[in-house]
Amino acid sequence: MPALPRIPSKSPSESETIMTEVVYPNDTNPMGMLHGGKLMQWMDTASAVCAQTHAERIAATVSLDKVVFKSPAKIGDIITIKARITRAFNSSMEIFVQAWARKVLSRETKLINEAYFTFVALDEQAMPVAIPKVKPGTAEEKRHYKQALERKTNRNN
Ligand SMILES: CC(C)(COP(=O)(O)OP(=O)(O)OC[C@H]1O[C@@H](n2cnc3c(N)ncnc32)[C@H](O)[C@@H]1OP(=O)(O)O)[C@@H](O)C(=O)NCCC(=O)NCCS
């Protein structure tokens, strides 16, 4: 693997990515419910921006942990997606992504999905490359950081 990157560690807040979308009829099934695949596409985009901002490299999605559609989003809902890095390893990094749907009129907001994406940073030859570490600050960041190692171990077994 090439030389270590010039930035040794970064806070998760430096790469936090928030993306907003609106559910249009073309994004839904005949009952007006947002397609799961469309939501996955938006979550993948937000997490890729987060990963690439942290790594300062092009990063490719390599895996996606258990995905649960907790609640449907409907036509007209505002979708907010938040992506935050939990931990960086050598070339790979784990991104925690959450999605909420908000009704415009009532402002009712529901968590509709959350998932862990893993990205690998790539060099110019599309080979894995070392990335900056994550420096967790808050108690929640430290919890996510610690648990990320267990998830990586389980993924690779
Ligand atoms: C990304 C890619 C180059 C990595 O190649 P590879 O041969 O698996 O590389 P390595 O075995 O050296 O693993 C590199 C890292 O990926 C991690 N990794 C590999 N497969 C993984 C998986 N299924 N889940 C989680 N992490 C994985 C390894 O643990 C390692 O992490 P580390 O460097 O932080 O320790 C290759 O898997 C690839 O090109 N995949 C296709 C990516 C793609 O097309 N994505 C969709 C478009 S973005």
The ligand as a Tripos MOL2 file, in Angstrom:
@<TRIPOS>MOLECULE
LIG
   48    50     1     0     0
SMALL
NO_CHARGES

@<TRIPOS>ATOM
      1 C1        -12.5090   -1.9830   -3.6940 C.3       1 LIG1
      2 C2        -11.6530   -3.1020   -4.2390 C.3       1 LIG1
      3 C3        -10.5800   -2.5400   -5.1920 C.3       1 LIG1
      4 C4        -10.9490   -3.7520   -3.0290 C.3       1 LIG1
      5 O1        -10.2550   -4.8590   -3.5410 O.3       1 LIG1
      6 P1         -9.8580   -6.0660   -2.5680 P.3       1 LIG1
      7 O2         -9.1310   -7.0620   -3.3740 O.co2     1 LIG1
      8 O3        -11.0670   -6.5020   -1.8040 O.co2     1 LIG1
      9 O4         -8.8400   -5.3370   -1.6030 O.3       1 LIG1
     10 P2         -8.2970   -5.8460   -0.2340 P.3       1 LIG1
     11 O5         -8.5500   -7.3120   -0.0050 O.co2     1 LIG1
     12 O6         -6.8680   -5.3410   -0.1770 O.co2     1 LIG1
     13 O7         -9.1790   -5.0630    0.8310 O.3       1 LIG1
     14 C5         -9.1290   -3.6570    0.9050 C.3       1 LIG1
     15 C6        -10.0150   -3.2150    2.0310 C.3       1 LIG1
     16 O8        -11.3630   -3.4720    1.6980 O.3       1 LIG1
     17 C7        -11.9860   -4.1710    2.7720 C.3       1 LIG1
     18 N1        -13.0160   -5.0390    2.1900 N.ar      1 LIG1
     19 C8        -12.8740   -5.8410    1.1260 C.ar      1 LIG1
     20 N2        -14.0450   -6.4860    0.8990 N.ar      1 LIG1
     21 C9        -14.9070   -6.0490    1.8370 C.ar      1 LIG1
     22 C10       -16.2770   -6.3300    2.1410 C.ar      1 LIG1
     23 N3        -17.0050   -7.2030    1.4160 N.pl3     1 LIG1
     24 N4        -16.8490   -5.6870    3.1760 N.ar      1 LIG1
     25 C11       -16.1560   -4.8090    3.9120 C.ar      1 LIG1
     26 N5        -14.8510   -4.4900    3.6880 N.ar      1 LIG1
     27 C12       -14.2420   -5.1280    2.6620 C.ar      1 LIG1
     28 C13       -10.8520   -4.9590    3.4080 C.3       1 LIG1
     29 O9        -11.1700   -5.3380    4.7380 O.3       1 LIG1
     30 C14        -9.7340   -3.9480    3.3410 C.3       1 LIG1
     31 O10        -9.8880   -2.9930    4.3890 O.3       1 LIG1
     32 P3         -8.6130   -2.2800    5.1030 P.3       1 LIG1
     33 O11        -7.6340   -1.9000    4.0230 O.co2     1 LIG1
     34 O12        -9.1600   -1.0690    5.7670 O.co2     1 LIG1
     35 O13        -8.0730   -3.2750    6.0690 O.co2     1 LIG1
     36 C15       -12.4990   -4.1830   -4.9760 C.3       1 LIG1
     37 O14       -13.2250   -4.9330   -4.0170 O.3       1 LIG1
     38 C16       -13.4460   -3.5900   -5.9810 C.2       1 LIG1
     39 O15       -13.0390   -3.0090   -6.9820 O.2       1 LIG1
     40 N6        -14.7580   -3.7500   -5.7100 N.am      1 LIG1
     41 C17       -15.7900   -3.1880   -6.5860 C.3       1 LIG1
     42 C18       -16.2010   -1.8110   -6.0450 C.3       1 LIG1
     43 C19       -17.3710   -1.2860   -6.8460 C.2       1 LIG1
     44 O16       -17.4460   -1.4760   -8.0510 O.2       1 LIG1
     45 N7        -18.3120   -0.6130   -6.1590 N.am      1 LIG1
     46 C20       -19.5030   -0.0800   -6.7630 C.3       1 LIG1
     47 C21       -19.2500    1.2320   -7.4570 C.3       1 LIG1
     48 S1        -18.7080    2.4980   -6.3630 S.3       1 LIG1
@<TRIPOS>BOND
     1     1     2 1
     2     2     3 1
     3     2     4 1
     4     2    36 1
     5     4     5 1
     6     5     6 1
     7     6     7 2
     8     6     8 1
     9     6     9 1
    10     9    10 1
    11    10    11 2
    12    10    12 1
    13    10    13 1
    14    13    14 1
    15    14    15 1
    16    15    16 1
    17    15    30 1
    18    16    17 1
    19    17    18 1
    20    17    28 1
    21    18    19 ar
    22    18    27 ar
    23    19    20 ar
    24    20    21 ar
    25    21    22 ar
    26    21    27 ar
    27    22    23 1
    28    22    24 ar
    29    24    25 ar
    30    25    26 ar
    31    26    27 ar
    32    28    29 1
    33    28    30 1
    34    30    31 1
    35    31    32 1
    36    32    33 2
    37    32    34 1
    38    32    35 1
    39    36    37 1
    40    36    38 1
    41    38    39 2
    42    38    40 1
    43    40    41 1
    44    41    42 1
    45    42    43 1
    46    43    44 2
    47    43    45 1
    48    45    46 1
    49    46    47 1
    50    47    48 1
@<TRIPOS>SUBSTRUCTURE
     1 LIG1         1 GROUP 0 **** ****
